[in-house]
Amino acid sequence: MRASTVQGVAYVAALCVFGGPLAATAAGPAPPGPAFLDWLDRNDREAEPEPREFRLINYFFARGTFTNMLADPSGLRGVSLGPLGPGAGVGSSTAVRDDTEAAYVEQRWIPVLEFHPRFADGFAAFRAQFEVDYTWGDASNLIQNNQGGGFNADQVNIQTKNVNVALYPTRVPKQASILIGTQSVYDTIYDPTITPLSTIVQTGYKLAFMGTDATGISAFANTDWGLGKLSFIPLGAAQPLRATEQDPSFFYARLFTADYAFRVQPETVVGLTYWYLADETRGRAQSFTAVPRGPKMAFVGTRPAAVNNPSGAVHYLGAHFHHNLHFGTGPLAASGFFMFNTG
């Protein structure tokens, strides 16, 4: 009786020692709770397609106009330019008459191509933007930008607006970006490739000085210490000594810009600007006379004093601010700027 009791106690002890761990091992881990299942349902992306490498953005519009203004400045057929006046040669090339009616339809197509290669892993992107616009019935079978739409079409009129590579050091375009190539050049501190036009025209210098396309390199930063922008833009190149001194060397007109802005409080930004414009082409690049006598546009109005073969440098110092542009902190909004130049 005692032997049986001892054997039974030993058997129970063996089950406690060896059976406990075996039973726990066989049970396995606890099943996931409802909180984990909800998180997995929101964040599981295994079934989603891979990010697209190519993206096409299309802008197209057609507009009809009925007016009594007749615009025909020299070299820019059908374009309103300068202040309105009684007729050509009197302060303007846009005539306004009571007994004249004009009607026309114009259209514009702007495709934007973006390529985000997978091998770049988010560090780079390629972007190209083109433009085709004309007035219906204007021309055909010719080589001329901003014209076309005539019978038989076949007009060579595509315009290259942007062709550039964007580098993203942090893989987050809003934090830092470097644009290399032909790009949009605005007098704002924000990256034009990711900033809506409504913000660009209300911040900085509101396109009062620059709003065009050019080739160069620009760097943008958006950190806790503020906003920053550096850019280098060659405005033009020429060989001013080739004919007179048989010197084929290239001389450049170049623009360097440095901008910094600081968030004083939410929705309030104050910025400072330094720009440097230098022209060594002896006036051939038209950097100082681009508006009144440049080869890229026609000017109507009072001519400035004649300046022959200008060369030199100009320094621009400016300040700007904007507050509550989107009315997120109150019912009042304000913005403004100041610019001083010398040289």
C-alpha positions as CSV (number, residue, x, y, z in Angstrom):
1,M,0.0,0.0,0.0
2,R,2.8,2.3,0.8
3,A,4.7,1.3,-2.4
4,S,1.6,2.1,-4.5
5,T,1.2,5.5,-2.8
6,V,4.8,6.3,-3.5
7,Q,4.5,5.3,-7.1
8,G,1.4,7.4,-7.6
9,V,3.0,10.5,-6.0
10,A,6.0,10.0,-8.3
11,Y,3.8,9.8,-11.4
12,V,1.9,13.0,-10.5
13,A,5.2,14.8,-9.9
14,A,6.5,13.6,-13.3
15,L,3.3,15.0,-15.0
16,C,3.8,18.3,-13.3
17,V,7.5,18.5,-14.3
18,F,7.2,17.3,-17.9
19,G,3.6,17.6,-18.8
20,G,3.2,21.3,-18.0
21,P,5.8,22.6,-20.5
22,L,4.6,20.2,-23.2
23,A,1.0,21.4,-22.8
24,A,2.1,25.0,-23.0
25,T,4.2,24.4,-26.1
26,A,1.4,22.7,-27.9
27,A,-1.0,25.6,-27.2
28,G,1.0,28.1,-29.4
29,P,0.8,31.9,-29.3
30,A,-2.4,33.8,-28.5
31,P,-4.4,34.8,-31.6
32,P,-4.3,38.5,-32.6
33,G,-6.8,40.7,-31.0
34,P,-9.4,42.9,-32.8
35,A,-7.2,46.0,-32.5
36,F,-4.5,44.3,-34.6
37,L,-6.9,43.1,-37.2
38,D,-8.2,46.7,-37.6
39,W,-4.7,48.0,-37.9
40,L,-3.8,45.4,-40.5
41,D,-6.9,46.1,-42.5
42,R,-5.9,49.8,-42.7
43,N,-2.2,49.4,-43.4
44,D,-1.9,46.2,-45.4
45,R,-0.8,47.2,-48.9
46,E,0.1,43.7,-50.3
47,A,-2.9,43.7,-52.6
48,E,-2.3,47.2,-53.9
49,P,-0.5,47.7,-57.2
50,E,3.1,49.0,-57.3
51,P,3.5,52.8,-57.7
52,R,3.4,53.9,-61.3
53,E,6.6,55.0,-62.8
54,F,5.0,57.2,-65.5
55,R,2.3,59.8,-64.9
56,L,0.6,62.1,-67.5
57,I,-1.2,65.3,-66.4
58,N,-3.2,67.0,-69.1
59,Y,-4.5,70.6,-69.1
60,F,-6.8,71.6,-72.0
61,F,-9.2,74.5,-72.4
62,A,-11.0,76.3,-75.2
63,R,-12.3,79.8,-74.9
64,G,-14.4,82.0,-77.1
65,T,-14.1,85.8,-76.9
66,F,-16.3,88.6,-78.2
67,T,-14.9,92.1,-77.8
68,N,-14.4,95.5,-79.4
69,M,-10.7,95.6,-78.8
70,L,-8.4,95.0,-81.9
71,A,-4.9,94.0,-80.8
72,D,-2.1,93.8,-83.4
73,P,1.3,94.9,-82.0
74,S,4.3,94.4,-84.2
75,G,5.6,90.9,-84.2
76,L,2.7,89.6,-82.0
77,R,-0.3,89.2,-84.1
78,G,-3.6,89.2,-82.2
79,V,-2.0,89.7,-78.8
80,S,-3.1,92.5,-76.4
81,L,0.0,94.2,-75.1
82,G,0.4,97.5,-73.2
83,P,-2.2,100.1,-72.2
84,L,-5.3,100.5,-74.3
85,G,-5.2,103.5,-76.6
86,P,-7.2,105.0,-79.5
87,G,-5.1,103.2,-82.1
88,A,-1.7,102.0,-83.3
89,G,1.1,104.4,-82.8
90,V,-0.6,106.4,-80.0
91,G,0.8,104.7,-76.8
92,S,-0.6,101.3,-77.7
93,S,-1.1,98.8,-80.4
94,T,-4.5,97.8,-79.1
95,A,-7.4,99.8,-80.6
96,V,-10.8,100.2,-79.0
97,R,-13.7,101.4,-81.2
98,D,-17.4,101.6,-80.6
99,D,-18.4,100.4,-84.1
100,T,-16.1,97.3,-84.2
101,E,-16.7,93.8,-83.1
102,A,-14.2,91.0,-82.9
103,A,-14.8,87.3,-82.2
104,Y,-12.4,84.4,-82.0
105,V,-11.9,81.0,-80.4
106,E,-8.6,79.9,-78.9
107,Q,-7.4,76.6,-77.4
108,R,-4.5,75.4,-75.3
109,W,-3.1,72.0,-74.4
110,I,-0.4,71.6,-71.8
111,P,0.8,68.0,-71.2
112,V,3.0,67.3,-68.2
113,L,5.0,64.0,-68.2
114,E,6.6,62.7,-65.0
115,F,8.8,59.6,-64.6
116,H,9.6,58.2,-61.2
117,P,12.0,55.3,-61.9
118,R,11.9,52.5,-59.3
119,F,15.6,52.1,-59.3
120,A,15.9,55.7,-57.9
121,D,13.9,54.6,-54.8
122,G,12.2,58.0,-54.5
123,F,15.4,60.0,-54.7
124,A,14.8,61.4,-58.2
125,A,12.2,62.1,-60.8
126,F,12.1,63.4,-64.4
127,R,9.6,66.0,-65.6
128,A,8.8,67.5,-69.0
129,Q,6.1,70.0,-69.9
130,F,5.0,71.2,-73.3
131,E,2.5,73.6,-74.7
132,V,0.4,73.8,-77.9
133,D,-1.9,76.8,-78.3
134,Y,-3.4,78.8,-81.1
135,T,-6.5,80.6,-82.4
136,W,-8.9,78.7,-84.6
137,G,-8.3,79.3,-88.3
138,D,-5.1,81.3,-87.6
139,A,-2.5,79.4,-89.7
140,S,-1.5,76.0,-91.1
141,N,1.4,74.3,-92.8
142,L,3.9,76.7,-91.1
143,I,6.5,76.7,-88.4
144,Q,5.4,79.2,-85.8
145,N,4.6,79.0,-82.1
146,N,1.3,80.2,-80.7
147,Q,-0.3,79.8,-84.2
148,G,-2.2,77.1,-85.9
149,G,-5.8,75.8,-86.2
150,G,-6.1,76.6,-89.9
151,F,-7.5,74.4,-92.6
152,N,-5.3,71.4,-93.2
153,A,-3.6,72.0,-89.8
154,D,0.0,70.4,-90.0
155,Q,1.4,73.3,-88.0
156,V,4.8,72.9,-86.2
157,N,4.0,74.8,-83.0
158,I,4.9,72.7,-80.0
159,Q,6.8,74.6,-77.3
160,T,9.1,73.1,-74.6
161,K,8.3,74.6,-71.3
162,N,10.1,72.4,-68.7
163,V,12.6,69.5,-69.0
164,N,14.3,68.8,-65.7
165,V,15.4,66.3,-63.2
166,A,14.3,66.7,-59.6
167,L,16.5,65.3,-56.8
168,Y,15.0,64.6,-53.4
169,P,17.8,64.1,-50.7
170,T,15.3,63.0,-48.1
171,R,12.8,61.3,-50.5
172,V,10.2,63.8,-49.3
173,P,9.7,66.5,-51.9
174,K,8.2,68.9,-49.4
175,Q,11.3,68.8,-47.2
176,A,14.1,69.3,-49.8
177,S,14.4,69.3,-53.6
178,I,16.9,70.2,-56.2
179,L,15.8,71.0,-59.8
180,I,18.3,70.7,-62.6
181,G,17.4,71.8,-66.1
182,T,14.7,73.9,-67.8
183,Q,12.2,74.8,-65.1
184,S,9.6,77.3,-63.9
185,V,11.3,80.4,-62.4
186,Y,9.1,82.4,-60.1
187,D,10.0,85.1,-57.5
188,T,8.6,83.0,-54.7
189,I,10.5,80.9,-52.2
190,Y,8.3,77.8,-52.7
191,D,9.1,74.9,-55.1
192,P,6.8,75.5,-58.2
193,T,6.6,71.8,-58.9
194,I,4.6,71.0,-55.8
195,T,3.1,74.4,-54.9
196,P,-0.3,75.5,-56.3
197,L,-0.5,78.6,-58.3
198,S,-2.8,80.3,-55.8
199,T,0.0,80.2,-53.3
200,I,2.7,81.4,-55.7
201,V,0.7,84.5,-56.8
202,Q,0.0,85.5,-53.1
203,T,3.4,84.9,-51.6
204,G,6.9,86.4,-52.1
205,Y,6.9,89.0,-54.8
206,K,3.7,87.8,-56.5
207,L,5.3,87.4,-60.0
208,A,6.0,91.1,-60.1
209,F,9.6,90.4,-61.1
210,M,9.8,86.9,-62.5
211,G,7.2,84.5,-63.8
212,T,8.7,82.5,-66.7
213,D,10.7,79.4,-67.6
214,A,14.5,79.2,-67.7
215,T,17.4,76.7,-67.5
216,G,19.6,76.4,-64.4
217,I,19.7,74.8,-61.0
218,S,17.5,75.6,-58.0
219,A,17.5,74.1,-54.4
220,F,14.5,74.3,-52.0
221,A,14.4,73.5,-48.3
222,N,11.6,73.4,-45.8
223,T,12.7,72.7,-42.3
224,D,11.9,73.6,-38.7
225,W,14.4,76.5,-39.0
226,G,12.6,78.1,-41.9
227,L,12.3,78.0,-45.7
228,G,15.3,78.4,-48.0
229,K,15.9,78.7,-51.8
230,L,19.1,79.1,-53.8
231,S,19.2,79.3,-57.6
232,F,21.6,80.0,-60.5
233,I,20.1,80.9,-63.8
234,P,22.1,81.8,-66.9
235,L,19.9,84.3,-68.7
236,G,21.8,84.3,-72.0
237,A,25.1,83.8,-73.8
238,A,26.8,85.8,-76.5
239,Q,30.1,86.2,-78.4
240,P,30.5,90.0,-78.3
241,L,34.1,90.0,-79.4
242,R,33.9,87.6,-82.3
243,A,33.4,90.1,-85.0
244,T,35.6,92.9,-83.8
245,E,38.5,91.0,-82.2
246,Q,38.1,87.5,-83.6
247,D,37.6,86.2,-80.1
248,P,35.0,83.4,-80.0
249,S,34.8,83.3,-76.2
250,F,31.4,83.1,-74.7
251,F,30.2,85.7,-72.2
252,Y,27.2,85.2,-70.0
253,A,24.4,87.1,-68.3
254,R,23.6,85.3,-65.1
255,L,21.2,85.6,-62.2
256,F,21.9,84.3,-58.7
257,T,19.2,84.3,-56.0
258,A,19.1,83.6,-52.3
259,D,15.9,83.6,-50.3
260,Y,15.1,82.8,-46.7
261,A,11.8,82.9,-44.8
262,F,10.9,82.2,-41.2
263,R,7.5,81.2,-39.8
264,V,6.9,83.7,-37.0
265,Q,3.7,81.9,-36.0
266,P,1.3,79.5,-37.8
267,E,0.2,81.0,-41.1
268,T,2.6,84.0,-40.7
269,V,5.8,84.0,-42.7
270,V,8.5,86.8,-43.1
271,G,11.2,86.5,-45.7
272,L,14.4,88.2,-46.9
273,T,15.9,88.2,-50.4
274,Y,19.2,88.8,-52.1
275,W,19.5,88.6,-55.9
276,Y,22.6,89.3,-58.1
277,L,22.2,90.0,-61.8
278,A,25.4,90.3,-63.9
279,D,25.8,90.9,-67.6
280,E,29.2,90.5,-69.3
281,T,27.8,90.2,-72.9
282,R,28.0,93.9,-73.6
283,G,24.3,94.1,-74.1
284,R,24.0,91.1,-76.4
285,A,22.1,89.0,-73.9
286,Q,19.6,91.9,-73.4
287,S,19.5,91.3,-69.6
288,F,19.2,95.0,-68.7
289,T,17.0,95.9,-71.8
290,A,14.9,92.8,-72.3
291,V,11.6,94.5,-71.9
292,P,12.1,97.7,-74.0
293,R,14.3,96.4,-76.8
294,G,14.8,92.6,-76.2
295,P,14.6,90.2,-79.2
296,K,12.0,88.1,-77.5
297,M,9.1,90.6,-77.3
298,A,7.7,93.8,-78.7
299,F,7.4,96.9,-76.5
300,V,4.8,99.6,-76.8
301,G,4.8,102.8,-74.8
302,T,7.4,105.4,-73.9
303,R,10.9,104.4,-74.7
304,P,13.6,104.8,-71.9
305,A,16.8,106.6,-72.5
306,A,19.1,104.9,-75.0
307,V,21.8,102.7,-73.4
308,N,24.4,101.3,-75.8
309,N,26.1,98.0,-75.0
310,P,25.2,97.9,-71.3
311,S,27.4,95.7,-69.1
312,G,27.5,95.5,-65.3
313,A,25.9,94.1,-62.2
314,V,22.8,94.9,-60.2
315,H,22.1,93.9,-56.5
316,Y,18.5,93.3,-55.3
317,L,17.6,93.5,-51.6
318,G,14.1,92.7,-50.6
319,A,11.7,91.7,-47.9
320,H,8.2,90.2,-47.9
321,F,5.6,88.7,-45.7
322,H,2.2,87.0,-45.8
323,H,-0.3,86.3,-43.0
324,N,-3.3,83.9,-42.9
325,L,-3.7,83.6,-46.7
326,H,-6.0,80.6,-46.3
327,F,-8.0,82.2,-43.4
328,G,-7.1,79.3,-41.1
329,T,-6.4,81.5,-38.1
330,G,-8.9,84.3,-38.5
331,P,-11.0,86.5,-40.8
332,L,-8.1,88.8,-41.9
333,A,-5.3,88.1,-44.4
334,A,-2.4,90.3,-45.5
335,S,0.7,90.1,-47.7
336,G,3.2,92.6,-49.1
337,F,6.8,93.1,-50.2
338,F,9.6,95.7,-50.6
339,M,12.4,95.6,-53.1
340,F,15.5,97.8,-53.5
341,N,18.1,97.5,-56.2
342,T,21.5,99.2,-56.8
343,G,24.4,98.8,-59.2
